[in-house]
């Protein structure tokens, strides 16, 4: 059941979602109450924007808070050294020193070319789309907004 539900979430179009939902209902005909719940609260067209990737506006594909949880774990282990129940001013003092120092070190490494920045998967996809676009097609997508002192609008 779980792989089918994941497939619903990753649908690339409304038609694909509807097809996968019909497949789900066929495979689980005895789960009537669950199917009704899903139709009402999740499959309805007005509800899709909250969870189906093809409709989500941000299209970032960040599905869980695992990234945030991982960051907090590293923060607690490395910066706070596993200490618990610290006063707020002590936490701020530790984090200001450790995080600020780490950020500045990373910034200098990237700025001087010692360490390259790693683009996200989203950035890589955007770059490949941009490179695949013909120059004339790209020029047609740009217009000059004369009223705003020559700003370019895409």
N, C-alpha and C positions, 0 to 999 in steps of 0.2 A: 504494500500500500504506500509506503513512504517514497519509493522511487517514482511512483505515478504522481504523487502530490508535488514532488520536486519538479517533475516534468511540467506540471501545470504552471508552476511559478516561473519557469524558464521559457515559456511559450514566446515565440517571436511575432505572433500576430493573433488577431481575434479569432480567425478561422482555425488556427492551430490549437488555441486554447479550447474552443468549442469541440473540436475533434477529440482532443485528449480527455476532455470532461466526459464525452459520450463513451469513450473507451473505459474510463474509470467506472462509470455507472454500470456498464456491461459486465465488468469483472467483479463488481461488488453489489449485486442486486439486493442482497439481504440487508444491506446497511441503509435502509430507507431513511431513518431519522437523521443519520449523518449526512446523507446525500441532500436531504431537504435543507438542513442547516447550511451546508456548503453553498447550495444554490442561492439561498436567501442572503447570506452574509459575506460570501466571497466571490462567487461566480457571476453575480449580477453585474451588468456593465458599469453601474455607478460605483461599485466597490473595487473594481479591478485596479484602479490607479494606486491603491495602497500596497499592492503586493506583486502584481504580475510585471515582469521586467520590461516588456514591450511598451507598457503604458506609463511607467514611472518617468517623471520629468527629469530627475537628476541623472538617471541611467548610469549610476556609479557602480552598480553591482556589489555594493557592500550590503550583505544580507544579514549579518549578525553583528553583535558587539564584540566578537572575538578579538578584533584588532585593538579595541580600547582596553579590553580585559588584559591582553598580553602586555600592552604598554604599562598599565597599572602594576602588573606583576613585576615587570622589570624595574619600574620606579621604586617599588617597595623593597625589592631585593638588593638593588645596586646603590640606590641613592639614600634610602632610609635604613639600609643595612638590616632589614627585618625587624626593626624596632617598632613597638606598638604603643599606642596611647601617649603619643607625644603631644606637647602643647602646640597650639597653632603657630605661635611665634617661632618656636624651634623648627617646626616643619618648613616654614617659609625661609628661615635662615639657611637650612640645609639645602633646600631645593634651589634657592637663588644661587648659591655657590656652585652646586654640582651641575644643575641643568644649564645655567648660563654659561659656565665654562665649557661644557660639552657642546652646546650650540655654537659658541664662538669658534671652537676648534674645528668643528665640521664645516662651518662657513669658510674659514681660512683655507682649509684643504680644498674645498670646491673652487673657491675664488682663484687660488693659485694654480689650479689644474693638477693638483696632487691626487685628488680623488674625484672621479666623475659623478655627476648626479645620475641616479637611476630613474628613468621615466616610468610612470605607472602604465599599466596595461591599457588604460583608457587613453593616455597620451600617445602611446605607440599606435593604437588604432586610428586616432585622429591624424597623426602624421602620415600614416600609410594612405588614408583617404585623401589627404591634401596632395600628396605626391602623385596619386593616381589621376588627379583632376588635370585636365588639359588647361593650358594657359589662357586660351580664349574663353573657355567656359568659366574660368575663375574671374576673368575681367568682366564678363557679363553679369556676374553676381555682385559686383561692386558699383555703387552709385555715389556721386558727390552730392552732398547736401549743401546747396549754395547759401541757404539762410544761416547756417551755423558756421560761417567763416571758413569754409573749405574742409570741414570734417568729412571723413569717409565713413559711409554706412555699408554694412554687409547685410 
